[in-house]
Amino acid sequence: MSSNIIGSHPSQETFGEKVHPSRDVVVSPASENASKTLGEHPEETSGIGKIKAVARVWGPTSMICFYIGVAMICYTYSLDGVTTYLYQAYATSSFSEHSDLGAIVTAQAIVLAVSKPVAAKISDVFGRAEAFTVAIVLYVFGYILLAACKIFETYAAGAIIYYIGYASVQILIQILIADVTNLRWRGLISSLTAMPFFINFAIGSNIAAKVIEKSTWHWGYGMFCIILPVGAGPIIATLFWAQNRARKLGVTATNYGTEKSDTALAVLDSRPFLSRMKGHLIDLDLVGLILFSVGFALVLLPITLVNGVHLTWNSGKVIAMLVLGVLILIGFVVYEALAAPKPLFPLRFFRNRTIMACALIPFFDFVSFYIQYTFQYSFIYVTHTPEWSVVNQGYFAYTQTLALTFFAVLAGGIQYSTRRSKWLLVTGLVIRLVGVGAMIHTKGVHGSTAGLVLTQIVQGAGGGIAACATQTLAQASVPHQDVSAVTALVLLFAEIGNAVGSSVATGIWKNEMPGQLHDQLGGYLNDTSIDQIFGSIGVAASFPRDSPVYDGIITAYGNTMRTLLIVATCIAVVPILLSFLVQDVHLTDDQNAVEKEDVGGERLGNGTHGSKDSLGDAEERRTMDEKF
């Protein structure tokens, strides 16, 4: 792997140091030019300085250790994702609280959306290693509660705490990859982190089945209390080791441009403890984080809970949560724009058309996807049981994800080869649209198995290509200091799209399916029997094949699914239009397309691997510089 992926490291083992007379810094015995370089870099938080320094002290061995650590945590994270969710039904049923499973899933969906920007901010302020450690501690603590719980309340608390860690690890992996890879390699390396799914999708259900058969769901959670620290240990240890080595060598990210190559400038924080704490709170944007978390929780909660039966859109509770949530989010925007010294999402993000397009593309893509996906398993179960076994239905459910993973890696390889991403994004979204539209036919009453599988593969291919390109373009459009924030913004919009798409699908299903069933079955069954079919896929699939009742059921399912797919197809057009707004960023060996720096913070000049302008020409460079 090219050494350009990770910044170069100093060959010297020690640095002589002296105290600079005019400021609380330690400067190497070289020249005063070292201090001048500070003004050439945008203001950055401690966490960014640490990761730049880390990238400069890594050698081949530590690089290998880092990527082994990434592979281990990605495999562990993937294995968790395909096994532990299977224990939820058993766990809640053991407490006779299975009906409350939906409440836990809803809370986890909100945590998944809200936790990512918080984790990103913490990693910027305190460091990637520190943030990763906190995430793993929460992850493991949540699983300890799940494994040891005796009452449902403890189970619910554990499920939420572990999901905070789960969501944090998810985004921190992507941030770390962005930190240590240049633009040319980033899409490929980032996509490779999902490769463990190719192994785990096939063994996850088998592992869960053996756990339930030989032990209990408690052990299913409990074994990850051991697996997670082992899986995360190498990457955390490597990061802390590199931070410590950088500190000992006096290496920082701001000592380039000096006359002597062996000079180093290390800034020491000599402020009193309370002043340091105040500074950290300002850097964290604590007020903004609170407003953001509460506001989005209040907006997402009713969206995910409305079911048209027990909770409707005209319910006072729903209206109150939505109004209060929107008002708090308005307050968040005003505070971030006018008062926040270090805003969670800088306003320049929202003035940059590439960033906003890269945020809105996954939003609309997820809305489209979840409109057709939310009831996909129900449709397959009713229309293809018993022709498809439960195992085969599970494999079908994973088909699109497998295709997405494979084609994301392929797209990363194409980005590496061509050094371009925009037209790859457009192509991926067009393929995605074709896959969604084709399902209008393949998910009809008599859709073939080949057609169903093929459309899932086509959808996954387009989605994988688009996902790889979108994240690369968004991260390329900001300075290194903003990489974690823009990554969080893109993932946040995707999670909101998830909630909106699921809610829209539920609304369409509940409004259309009962009428379809009554139209098709009114001459054969009474209202009570029809309501039972609507309420249970087991009842719907229990009628004999080739009977008028079963034919009516699958016709009703097919007509309702057709409506969902038409809506999903229309929405899938929007991301294509948005993709034309992004800039065609040239993927060089720079860390981003804004600063001419490598991943270690070294400013690159003509004649280096970053000499070719990151945006392709001087005009695009000037446009990007004006935005930041």
N, C-alpha and C positions, 0 to 999 in steps of 0.2 A: 504494500500500500504506500502511496506517495507520501513522502515526509511533509509535503505541503498541507496535508490534512490537519496535522497538528503542528503548532509553532515550533520553531527551532529552540534548542536549549543551549545555555552557556556552557562552554567547555571548562571554564575556570572553576576551582573548588572553593576559593575564599575571596572575600572582598575586604580591602582595608577601608575603614570608615572614620569619619570625623564629624563632629557636630557643626552644622552650618550656623554662623553667628547671628543671622537675621531671622531665622524661623525655626520652628520645632521639627526639623527634619535631620536625617542623617544622610550625608553625601559622601560618595567615594572620593578618593584623593584627586580625582581628575579636575575637570574644569567647571566653571560656573554655568557653562552651556547646558548642563543637565537640568538646572532649574528652569531654564527657558522653555524646555519641552513641555512643561505642564500646561502652558497656555495654548499649546497646539492641539490638545485633546479636549473633547467635551467633558463636562463634569460627570463623573461616574461614581457609583456607589461602591462600597467595600467589596461586595460579592463579585462585581464585574472585575475589579482590580485583582482579586484573588484568582479568578479563573484564567485571566490573561497571564498572570505570573505562572500559574500551573502549566499552561501550554508551553511556556518558555523553558521550563526545567525538565520536561519529560524527555527521556531518551528512548531508544528502540525498545528496551526491556519494559519500561514503565508504560509505553504506549500499548504494548502487547497485553500487559496486565490490565490496563484500562478497558480494552476491547473485550477481554475475557470476562471482566466484571460486568460490562454492558450485556454480553451474551447471557450470563448467568441470571442477572436480574430480569432480563426480558423473558427468559424461559420460565422463571419462577412466576412472574406476573401473568404470563400466558396460561400456565397450568392452573393457577388460582382462578382465572377467568372462566375456564371451561369445566371446572369441577364444583366449586363451593356453592354456586347458585343452585345446583341440584339438591342441596341439603335444605334449602329454605322451606319447602313444603313439608318435609319430615319434621323439621324443628318446630315450626309454628303449630303443626298438628299435634305434636307431643304435649303442647301446652293448651290444647283445645282452643287455639286462637288463629286457626288458618284463615279466617275471614279478615284478619288484620294484616295479612301478608301484603296486601295492596298498599296499606299505609306505609309500611317499611320501604317498599319499592319506590313509592313517591318521594319519601324523605331522601332516599339514596340518589334519586334523579336530581333533586335540588342540590344535594351535597356535591355531586359530580360536576355540576355547572359552576357553583359558587367557589368551590375549593381551589380550582385551578389558578385563577388570578391571585388568590391569597398566597398560594404556594410559590408562584412566580415572583411575587413581590418580596417574600421572605428570602428567597434564594438570591435576589439582587442585593438585599441589604446585608445579610449575614454570610452568604456564601453558599455555593452549590453543595458542598460536603455537609455543611450544617443543616441545610434544608432537607437533604436526603436522609440524614440521620433522624430528624424529627418525624419525617414521613414514615419511615420504617418503624419507629417506636410506636406511633399511633396505629399503624397497620397491625403490628404484633399485639399491642395492648387490646385492640378491638377483637382480635381472634382469641386472646386469652379469656375475655369476657364471654365470647360465644361458646368456647369449649367448656367453660366452667359454670355456665349459667344454670340456675335452678328455677328461675321464674321468667315469665315472658318479658317483663320490663328490662331485665338485665340483657336478655337476648336483643331486644330492640336497640338498647344503648350501644351494645357491641357492634351491631350491624352498621350503625351510623358512624361510629368512631373508626372502624376498619375502613369504611368507604372514603373517609377523609384521607387516610393514608393511601388508599388505592388510587384515588383521583390525583393526589399529589405526585405519586410515583409516575403515573401516566404522563403528566406534563413535564416533570423534571427530566425524564429520559430524553424527551424531544429537545428540551432546552440544552442539555449537556451535549447532545449530538450537534446542535447548532453552534455551541461554543467552540468545539474542537475540530470542526470541519469547515473547509472553504466552500464557496458556492458551487463549485463544479462537482464536488463529491457529496454534497449534503443530501440531495434527494435519494441517492442510492443507499447511503449509510442509514438514513432515517427509515427508509422502507425495509431494510434488512432486519430491523428490530422486531418486525412482526413475523419473521420466518418460523419461530417456534410453533406457531399455530398449525403449520403443516404436520407436525408430529402430534401436538396435544389434542387437536380436534378428534383424532381417531381413538385416543386412549383416555380422554377425560371422562367420558360416560362410563367406561369400563372401570376406571379407578373408583368413581363414586359408587358404582354398583357393588364393588367388592367391599368398600368401606361399610356400606349399609348392611351387606350380607354378613360380614365377619365381625363387625363392631357396631358402633352407633354414629350418628351424625356428629356427636360431640368430638370424636376423634377425627372426623373429616375436617373440622375446623382446627382442632388442636395440632395436627401434624404440621400445619403451616406456621405455627409458633416456632417450630424448629427449622423448617425449610426456608422461611423468609430471611432470617438473620444470616443463614449460610449463603443464600443466593445473593443477598445485598452486601455481604461483608467485603468481598474483593473490591467492588467499585468505591465504596466508602473509604476503605483503607488506602486505596491508591490515591484518591483525592486528598485525603488528610496528609498522607506522606508527601505528596507534591507541594501542598501548601506549606508544610513545615520546611521542606528543602528550600523553597523559594524564599521563605522568611530568613533562614540561616544564611543564604547566599546574598541577601539584600536585593533580590530581584523584585522589581515592580514592573508594571506595564507602562511606565512613563519615563523610562531612562534611555529611550532611543534619541538619535540626533546629536549625541555627544561626540566630541572629537576623538575620544578613546573608546574602543569597543568594549573595554572591560570596566567601564564605569557603571555605577548603579545609584539610583536615587530611591530611598525608602522613606516614605512619609510616616511619621509616628504620631499617633493620636494621644496627645498629652492632656486632654481635657479631663476635668473631674468626672467622677462616675455619673452623677446626676445629669451633667451636661451631655455626656455620651448617650445616656438613656434617652434624653430629650431629642438628641440628634437622630437616634435610631427610630424613634416614634415618628419624627417628621419624614424620614426616608421611607418608612413603611406606609405613610399616608393612612394612619390608623383611623381617622375620622372617615376618610373616603372608603376604606375597606368595610367599616361598619355600615355605612349608608348603602354601599353597593350590595353587601351580603343580605341585609334585611330587605331592601327593596326588591331584589331579584327573587328572593325566597317568597315574598308575598305575591309576586306576579306569577311565578311558576307553580306555586301550590294549588291555586284554583284551576289552572290550566290542566294540571295532571290529575286533579281529583274529580272534576266535573264528569259525571257519568250519565246524566239525563234521567236518573231515577231518584236516587237519594239526594243528589246535589245537582242543581241545574244552574244555567247561566243567570237566571233572574232571581236566584237565591240571594237573600240579604248578606249572608256570609261571603259569598263569592264576590258580590259587588263591592263590599267593604274592603276585602283583601286586595282586589284589583285597584281600586281607587287609592287606597293608602300606599300600595306598592308603587304605583305610577308617581304619586306625589313625592315619595321618598327618592325615587330615581331622578325626578326632576331636580330635587334638592341636591342629589349627588352630582349631577351635571353642573349645576350652578356653582357648587362648592369647588369642584375640580377645575372649573374654568376661571374662577375669580380668587379663590383663597388657598388652594392646595399648593404648597411649595414643591412637592414631588408627586404629581398626580398619578393615579393608578393607570389610567390610559391617557397619555398626553394628547392634547387637542390637535396636535399636528397629524396624528393618526387619521382624524376625521376630515382633514383637509387634503389628504393624499388619496387620489383616486385608486391607486393600485392596492393600498391597504384596505380601503373600504370594499373594493370589489372582491378581494380575497377573503374578507369576512362575510360578505353577503352571499357569495357563491356557496359555501358550505351550509349557510342557513337555509337557503331555498332548496339546495340539494337534499338536505336532511328532511325538510318538510315534505318534499316529493317522495323520498324513500319511505318514510314512516307512514305516509298515507296508504301506500300499497303494501307495506310490510306488516303493519300492526295485526291484521287479521289473516295474514298469509298462512300461518300454521293451521288456523281453524278451517280455512278453505281446503287446504291439502288433506287434512284429517278427514273431513266429511266426504270429499269427492274421490279420495284415493285409498280409503280403508275398505277392505283389507288387502287390496292389491299391493300397497306398500306397507311393509312392516314398520313398527315404531322406529327401529334402528334406521331403516331407509329414509323415513321422514326426517330423522335427525340429520342424516348426511345431506339431504336436500337443503335443510335449513342452513347448513354451513357452506353450500356450494358457492354462493355469491361472495362470502367472506374469503374463501380460498382463492377465487378468481381475483378479487380485489388485492389480496396480498401479493400474488404472483405478478400481476400487471403493474402494481406500484413499484416493485423491484425492477421490472423491465423498463418502466418510465424513468426511474433513477439512472439506469444504465444509458438510456437515450440522452438524458440531460447531460451526463458526463461526456458523452461522445460529441454532441452537437453544441454544447454550452448555451443552449436556449431552452426556454420553458413555456413561453406564452402560447405558441401554436400547438404545443403538446397539450396544454390545458384546454384549448378550444376543441381539439380533436377528441380528448377524453370525454368532455361534456356532450359532444354530439353523439358519441357511441353510447353514452349513458341514456340519452334521450331515445335513441333507437331501441335500446333494451327495454325501457319502460313502456314505450308505445307498442312494441311487439307483444307484450304481455296481454294487451287487450284481446288479442286473438288466442294466445296459448293458454290463458287462464279462463277460457270459456268453458262451457259445460262439458265438452268432449275434447278438451285440450290433451295432446299427447304428452307422454313422459319426456320424449326427446325435446319437444318444444318448450316444456316447462324448464328443463335443465339448461337448455341453450340460452334462453332469455336471461336466466340467472347469471350465466357466465358472461354474457355480453354486458349486462348491467355492472357486474363486478369489474370487468375490464375497464369500462369507462370511468367508474368510480375510483379505481386504484390509480389510474393515470392522472385524473383530475386532483385527487388528494395530494399526491406527490408534488405536482406542479404548484398547487395553491400555496402550500406551506413554504416551499422554497421561495416563491415570489414575494410572499409577505415578509419573510425574514430577511430577504435581500434588500428590502426597501427601507430598512431602519438601521441606525448605528447599533453597535454591539450592546450598548447600554439598554436599548429598547427591545432586544430580541425576545426576552422572556415575556415582556408585556404584550408584544404583538402576537406571539404564539398563544398566549392565554386568550387574547381577544378573538382569534380565529376559532379556537376550540370552544369558547363561550358561545359564539354565534351558532356553532354547530349543535351544541347541546340545547340551546333555545329552539332551534329548528326541530330537534327531536321531540321536544315537548309539544310544540305547536302542531307538528305533523300527526303525532299520536292523538292529540285532542280532536283535530279535524276528522281523522279516520273514525274515531269513536262516535262523533256526532253524526257523520254520514251513515255509519252502520246502524246506529240506534234509530235513526229517522227513517231509513229506507228498508232495512231487513224485515221488520214486523209486517209492513204492508206487502212486501214481496211474498212472504210466507202465507199471509191470508189470501192473497190473490191466487197463489198456486195450489193451496191446500184446503181452501174454504169448502170445497165440495166433498172432501174426504174426512176431515177431522174437525172437532169442535175447537173453540177458542182456547180452552185449557191445554189441550194437547199441542196446539200450535205454539202457545207460550212456552211450554216445556222444551220444544224443539229450538226455539229462539234462545232459551237460557242455557242449553247444554249441547256441546258438540257431540258428546257421547250418545245422547238421545237421537240427535240428528243422523248420526252414522249407523244407528242400530236397525234401521228399516231394511227389509230385503231389497237387493238389487233388482232392477227391472220392474219394481212395483211402482204404481202411479204416485204414491206418496214420496218415495225416494227420488223419483224423477222431478217431482215438484220442488223438493228440498234443494237439489243441486242446481235446478234452474234459478231458484231464488238466490242461492249463494253466487251463482255465476253473474246474474244481473247486478247484484249489489257490488261485487268485486269489479265489474265493468265500470260502474260509476266511479269507484275509488281510483281505478287506473286512468280514466279519462282526466280526472282532476289532477292526479299525479303527473300525467304527461304534460298537461298545460303548464304546470308550475315548473317542470323540468326545462322548459324553454328559457326561463328567466336567467339561470346561471350562464347559459351560452351568450346571451346578450351582455351580461356583466363582464364576461371574459375578454371582450374586446376593449374594455377600459383599462386593462392592466398594461404596464410598460413591458416591452420586450427586453428584459434584463439580460445582459451578457454575463454568463456564469464563469467568472474568472477564479483565480486562486486567492482572491481577497475573502475576508470574513463576511463582508457585506458590500453592497453597491453604493454606499454613502461615504464611508471613510475608506481611504486607500491604506488599509491596514491588514496584516495577516492575523491569524487567530490569536497570536501572542501579543498583539497591540503594536507591532512594528510598522511604522509608516513606510509605505513602499513607493519607490520612485521609478523613473524611467530606467529601463534595462533590467528590471526585475520581473518575476513572474506575475506581478500585478501591473506591469506597465501598460498593458492593453486596457483601455478605459472600460470600467465595469459595465457601463451602460451603452457601450458600443461606439459612441461618438461624443464630441464635446458639447453639443447642444443638449443631449439627454443628461449629461453630467451637470450642466448648469441648471437645468430644470429640477433635478433631484436636490442639488445643493440649496436651492431657494426654499425648499420645503422643510429643511431641517436646520 
